[in-house]
Amino acid sequence: MDDAMNCPKCNSEHAYEDRGLWVCPECGHEWSATAGAAETAPESGVRDAHGNPLADGDAVIVIKDLKVKGSSSVVKGGTKVRNIRLTDGADGHNIACKIDGIGAMNLKSEFVKKA
């Protein structure tokens, strides 16, 4: 098979074509064979629970109740958080923000959606 492609995300040689898209079974990445370099580059940046890109200064909405570690308080689902800062948290908490009534805290992007 001389038309095989390597995955642009993990460089796996086991990628296969499925209905016009190339699929990597190792990392699950999908891409178009006719896509430009911008589309096939590994995804960078922080994305919300629905895949929308986030940037510093954005407003987000918490999508589920989150317990605050070390406290009995809870961040309720539907709480709007303004002026977020993106961080490089090793533990997955990649959003730094201030929440009214609670204070400064870090959130995981998988629990918010862009407002």
PALO-154566 format. One record per atom (N, C-alpha, C, CB): residue in three letters; z, y, x. Coordinates in steps of 0.2 Angstrom, whole numbers, plus 5000, padded with zeros to 4 digits. Glycine has a CB too. Example, Ala and Ser with C-alpha at 12.3 -4.5 7.8 and 13.67 -1.06 7.14 Angstrom:
Ala503949725066Ala503949785062Ala503949845066Ala504549785057Ser503549895064Ser503649955068Ser503950005064Ser502949975070
//
This chain:
Met500049945004Met500050005000Met500050065004Met500650004995Asp499450095006Asp499450155010Asp499550215007Asp498750145013Asp499650225000Asp499750284997Asp500450294996Asp499350284990Ala500950254999Ala501650264998Ala501850325000Ala502050205001Met502450354997Met502750414999Met503450405001Met502650474994Asn503750445005Asn504450435007Asn504750495002Asn504650455014Cys505350475000Cys505750524996Cys505950585000Cys506450484994Pro505750644997Pro505950705001Pro506650725001Pro505550764997Lys507050694997Lys507750704997Lys508150665002Lys508050694990Cys508050595002Cys508450555006Cys507950515011Cys508750495002Asn507350525011Asn506850495016Asn506750425015Asn506950515023Ser506950395009Ser506850325008Ser506150305008Ser507250305002Glu505950245010Glu505250225010Glu505150185004Glu505050185016His505650175000His505550124994His505350164987His506250094993Ala505150224988Ala504950264982Ala504350234979Ala504750334984Tyr504250234972Tyr503750214968Tyr503450264963Tyr503950144965Glu502850254961Glu502550294956Glu502650264949Glu501850304957Asp502950314944Asp503050294937Asp502850354933Asp503750274936Arg502250344929Arg501950384924Arg501850454927Arg502450394918Gly501550454933Gly501350524936Gly501950554940Gly501150574931Leu502550524940Leu503050544945Leu503250494950Leu503650564940Trp503450514956Trp503750474961Trp504450474960Trp503550494968Val504750414960Val505450394959Val505750364965Val505550354953Cys506350384967Cys506750354973Cys507250314970Cys506950404978Pro507250244971Pro507750204968Pro508450204971Pro507550134968Glu508450234977Glu509050244981Glu509450304979Glu508950244988Cys509150364978Cys509550424976Cys509350444969Cys509450474981Gly508850414966Gly508750434959Gly508250504959Gly509350444955His508050524964His507650584964His506950574962His507650624971Glu506750624957Glu506050614955Glu505650674957Glu506050604947Trp504950664958Trp504550724960Trp503850704959Trp504650744968Ser503450764958Ser502750754957Ser502350744963Ser502450814953Ala501850704964Ala501450694970Ala501050764971Ala501050634969Thr500850794966Thr500450854967Thr500850924967Thr499950864961Ala501550914968Ala501950974968Ala501951004975Ala502750954966Gly502051074975Gly502051104981Gly502751094985Gly502051184980Ala502751124991Ala503351114995Ala503951134992Ala503151145002Ala503951184988Ala504551214985Ala504851164980Ala504351284982Glu504451124977Glu504751074972Glu504951014975Glu504151064967Thr504650994981Thr504850934984Thr505450944989Thr504250904987Ala505651004991Ala506151014995Ala506850994992Ala506251094997Pro507250974996Pro507950954993Pro508251004989Pro508450924998Glu508550994983Glu508851044979Glu509451074983Glu509151014973Ser509451144983Ser509951174986Ser510251224981Ser509751224992Gly510851244982Gly511251284978Gly511651244973Gly510751324974Val512051284969Val512551254964Val512251254957Val513251294964Arg512251204954Arg511951194947Arg512551184942Arg511451144946Asp512451204936Asp512951194931Asp512851124928Asp512951244925Ala513251104922Ala513251044919Ala512551024916Ala513751034914His512151074915His511451064912His510951074917His511351114906Gly511051084923Gly510551094928Gly510351164930Gly509951054927Asn510551214926Asn510351284928Asn510651304934Asn510651324922Pro510351344938Pro510551364945Pro511051424944Pro510051394949Leu511651424947Leu512151474947Leu512151514953Leu512851444946Ala512351584952Ala512351624958Ala512951664958Ala511751674958Asp513151694963Asp513751744963Asp513651794958Asp513851774970Gly514251804954Gly514251864949Gly514051834942Gly513751914951Asp513851774942Asp513651754935Asp514251744931Asp513251684936Ala514151734924Ala514651714919Ala514551644917Ala514651764913Val515051604917Val515051534914Val515551524909Val515151484920Ile515351474905Ile515851444900Ile516051374901Ile515451454893Val516751364901Val517051304902Val516851254896Val517751304903Ile516551194898Ile516351154892Ile516851104890Ile515751114895Lys517451094893Lys517951044891Lys518651074893Lys517750974893Asp519151054890Asp519751064892Asp519951044899Asp520351044887Leu520251084903Leu520351064910Leu521151074911Leu519951104915Lys521451024913Lys522151034915Lys522251074922Lys522550964916Val522651114923Val522751154929Val523251114933Val523051224927Lys523051094939Lys523451054943Lys524151094945Lys523151034949Gly524751064945Gly525351094946Gly525651134941Gly525251124953Ser525351134935Ser525551174930Ser525451144923Ser525151244930Ser525851164918Ser525751134912Ser525251174907Ser526451134908Ser524851224910Ser524351254906Ser523651224907Ser524351334909Val523251244902Val522651214901Val522051264900Val522651164895Val521551254904Val520951304902Val520551264897Val520551314909Lys520551304891Lys520251274885Lys519451274886Lys520451314879Gly519151224883Gly518451224882Gly518151284878Gly518151164879Gly517651324881Gly517351384877Gly517651444881Gly517551374870Thr518051434886Thr518351494889Thr517751524893Thr518951484893Lys517651594893Lys517151624897Lys517451654903Lys516751684892Val517151634908Val517351654915Val516851704918Val517551594920Arg517051764920Arg516551814922Arg516551824930Arg516651884919Asn516051844933Asn516051864940Asn516251804944Asn516451924941Ile515951744944Ile516151694948Ile515851704955Ile515851624945Arg516151664960Arg515951664967Arg515851594969Arg516451694972Leu515251584972Leu515151514974Leu515451494981Leu514351504974Thr515751444982Thr516051424988Thr515851354990Thr516851424987Asp515951334996Asp515751274999Asp516451224999Asp515451275006Gly516651204993Gly517251164993Gly517151094995Gly517551174986Ala517451065000Ala517350995002Ala517650954996Ala517750985008Asp518050974992Asp518350924986Asp517950934980Asp519050944985Gly517350964980Gly516950974974Gly517051034970Gly517050914970His517551074971His517751134968His517351184971His518451154968Asn516751204968Asn516251244971Asn516151314968Asn515551214972Ile516651334963Ile516651394960Ile517351424961Ile516451394953Ala517451484963Ala518051524964Ala518051574958Ala518151554971Cys518551584955Cys518551634949Cys519251654947Cys518151604943Lys519351704943Lys519951724940Lys519851714932Lys520151794941Ile520351684929Ile520351664922Ile520951704919Ile520451584921Asp520751744914Asp521251784911Asp521851734908Asp520951824905Gly522451754910Gly523051714907Gly523251664912Gly522951694901Ile522851644917Ile522951594922Ile522951614929Ile522451534921Gly522451654931Gly522451684937Gly521851654941Gly523051674941Ala521851664948Ala521351634952Ala521351564953Ala521451664959Met520851534952Met520751454953Met520051434955Met520951424946Asn519951374957Asn519351344958Asn519151294953Asn519351314965Leu518451294951Leu518151254946Leu517651214949Leu517951294940Lys517451154946Lys516951114948Lys516351134943Lys517051034947Ser515751144946Ser515151164942Ser514951114937Ser514551174947Glu515151054937Glu514951004932Glu515351014926Glu515150934935Phe515851054926Phe516251074920Phe516151134917Phe516951064921Val515551174919Val515351234916Val514651234914Val515551294921Lys514451284910Lys513751304908Lys513651374909Lys513551274901Lys513051394911Lys512951464912Lys512951504905Lys512251474915Ala513251554905Ala513251594899Ala512651644898Ala513951644899
//
